[in-house]
Amino acid sequence: MDIRNAVVLVTGANRGLGRALVEAFRAAGAKKVYAAARDPATIQSQGVVPIALDVSSPDSIAVASRQYCDVNVLVNNAGITQRGQLFSDEGEHRAREEMEVNVYGPWRMTRAFAPTLEINGGGAVVNVLSVLSWLSMPASATYCMSKAAAWSLTNGLRNDLAAQGTQVTAVHVGLMDTDMTAGMDAPKVSPHDVAEQIVRAVADG
């Protein structure tokens, strides 16, 4: 894909990897970047189009899919972690909140924008996942569960969208230096490095 012809929509674009992604696509020469957040006033990146979008709201997604008809790269980056444990009293509630954003959010977004991607030549979907798609950590088991489900979702979307020529890419990130890992004393990768790798992967097909 020629990134210079890309019109990109990034969810969760106001901080961390989301902000790094909008800046990386801009640096790579993308034609337009929609930077989505629940509150577009929190978007600090320059040269992008801030838009209001809540991936946990089907109505919000429907409005966005009608308004932004030029998108040919969809980046499902928005995600949350509630650090739920499987046998804690609040574990099920936290798991439902994580599933709503981390699984149903990308699923709804991709379903809503798939016709637009097809009309615009196929394009690409990028789902930001985690190495925790492949293992479970007791202190955040519900988050791991949601990311495992999102990995399976991504594989299903890849199968279903292949016929319309839409590239579907999963990004399995390790420890990254963002708000989500603040306070963890361990080596962390830069979100800017991850964002640049994602842009290259999309460009390389």
Disulfide bonds with the S-S distance in Angstrom:
none
